[in-house]
Amino acid sequence: MIRATIVSVLFAAPAAADIFPDRVGVVVGSYHVNPQQEFEEFNPGVYLAWDGELFDTQTALFQNSLGDPAFATTVSSDHLAVSWGGFSAVSFLGTAYYGNGAAEDYSLNGWIPFGGLRVSHDVLPLGLQIMPCQPTDCRVVVALTVGL
């Protein structure tokens, strides 16, 4: 887990304007649409976010849907965001460390790739991440975060 933390922080550092995050928040939970197995949907954790000139980076430590600790890092770009009525949506790509809990068919040494759409509001500190699932697990995962 320490190695996963170090790798994720190093991944986040180049996109960060400085070492201190621009935003800090809480990972609350997830909802799995049409699940094919039992998932933990209360996923407590914390995230740190950095706004860069070209890319934004978000890094999180949380309890994953399998009930184990996980670490994730995502990269997005506000240049690709769509905004309307105080809401904004941006696509993101990332990787998460699930260790031995990661499915072997789409992981590399416990690291899984993922991507999706992040929706947020200018005033409300809530965020939704909408991500496709492996067809054998569920259809879509919707994760909820709250900014502090």
C-alpha positions in Angstrom: 0.0 0.0 0.0 2.9 2.4 0.7 4.3 1.7 -2.8 0.9 2.5 -4.2 0.7 5.8 -2.3 4.2 6.8 -3.5 3.5 6.0 -7.1 0.1 7.9 -7.0 1.7 11.0 -5.4 4.5 11.0 -8.0 1.9 10.7 -10.7 0.0 13.7 -9.3 2.9 15.9 -8.6 3.7 17.1 -12.2 0.1 18.3 -12.7 0.0 20.1 -9.4 0.7 23.8 -9.3 2.3 23.2 -5.9 2.4 20.6 -3.2 -0.6 21.9 -1.3 -4.0 20.8 -2.8 -6.4 23.3 -4.1 -9.4 21.3 -2.8 -9.9 18.6 -0.1 -13.0 16.5 0.2 -14.6 13.4 1.5 -15.5 10.3 -0.5 -18.9 9.2 0.7 -20.1 6.2 -1.3 -21.1 4.6 -4.6 -24.1 3.1 -6.3 -23.7 0.2 -8.6 -26.4 0.0 -11.3 -27.6 -3.5 -12.0 -25.0 -5.2 -9.9 -24.1 -8.8 -10.6 -22.6 -9.4 -7.2 -22.8 -7.7 -3.7 -20.8 -4.5 -3.4 -20.1 -2.2 -0.4 -21.8 1.1 -1.3 -20.5 3.1 1.7 -17.0 4.0 0.7 -15.5 6.4 3.2 -12.3 8.2 2.3 -10.6 11.5 1.5 -9.5 13.1 -1.7 -7.0 15.9 -2.6 -7.3 17.9 -5.8 -4.9 20.1 -7.6 -5.8 22.5 -10.4 -3.1 22.8 -13.0 -2.6 25.0 -16.0 -3.4 22.2 -18.5 -4.5 19.2 -16.3 -6.2 18.8 -13.0 -5.3 15.9 -10.7 -7.4 14.2 -8.0 -6.0 11.6 -5.6 -8.1 9.6 -3.2 -7.6 7.1 -0.4 -10.9 5.2 0.4 -12.6 2.0 1.1 -13.4 0.4 -2.2 -16.6 -1.4 -3.2 -15.0 -4.7 -2.2 -14.5 -3.5 1.4 -10.8 -3.1 1.1 -8.5 0.0 1.2 -7.8 1.5 -2.2 -5.9 4.4 -3.7 -6.8 6.2 -6.9 -5.5 9.0 -9.0 -7.3 10.7 -11.9 -6.4 13.3 -14.5 -8.8 15.7 -16.2 -8.7 19.0 -18.1 -11.0 22.0 -17.6 -10.3 22.8 -21.3 -12.6 19.8 -22.1 -15.3 20.7 -19.6 -18.9 21.5 -20.5 -20.7 24.0 -18.2 -24.4 24.9 -17.9 -26.4 26.6 -15.2 -23.8 26.3 -12.5 -23.0 22.7 -13.3 -19.9 21.4 -15.1 -19.0 18.0 -16.5 -15.5 16.8 -17.5 -14.2 13.5 -18.5 -11.4 11.9 -16.6 -8.9 9.0 -16.8 -7.2 7.3 -13.9 -5.9 4.3 -12.2 -6.7 2.7 -8.8 -4.8 0.3 -6.7 -7.0 -2.6 -5.6 -4.2 -5.0 -4.7 -5.3 -8.7 -4.6 -8.9 -7.7 -5.0 -8.4 -6.5 -8.6 -9.8 -8.7 -11.3 -6.9 -10.4 -13.1 -8.4 -9.9 -16.6 -8.1 -6.1 -16.5 -5.5 -5.2 -13.9 -1.7 -5.0 -13.8 -0.2 -6.0 -10.4 -3.3 -4.8 -8.6 -3.7 -1.5 -10.6 -6.9 -1.1 -12.6 -7.5 1.6 -15.3 -10.8 3.5 -15.2 -12.4 6.6 -16.6 -15.7 8.4 -16.6 -17.5 11.7 -16.3 -17.2 14.0 -13.2 -20.1 16.3 -12.6 -19.9 19.2 -10.1 -21.6 22.5 -9.2 -20.1 25.9 -8.8 -21.8 26.5 -5.4 -22.8 23.2 -4.0 -19.8 21.2 -2.7 -21.1 17.9 -4.2 -19.5 15.9 -6.9 -20.6 12.8 -8.9 -18.3 10.5 -10.8 -20.1 8.3 -13.3 -18.0 5.4 -14.5 -18.7 2.3 -16.7 -18.3 -1.0 -15.0 -17.0 -4.4 -16.3 -20.1 -6.1 -17.8 -19.6 -9.0 -15.4 -19.8 -6.7 -12.3 -22.5 -4.1 -13.1 -23.5 -1.5 -15.7 -22.4 1.8 -14.2 -20.9 3.0 -10.9 -21.9 6.4 -9.6 -19.7 7.8 -6.8 -20.5 10.7 -4.5 -18.0 13.1 -3.0 -18.4 16.2 -0.8 -15.9 19.0 -0.9 -14.8 20.6 2.4 
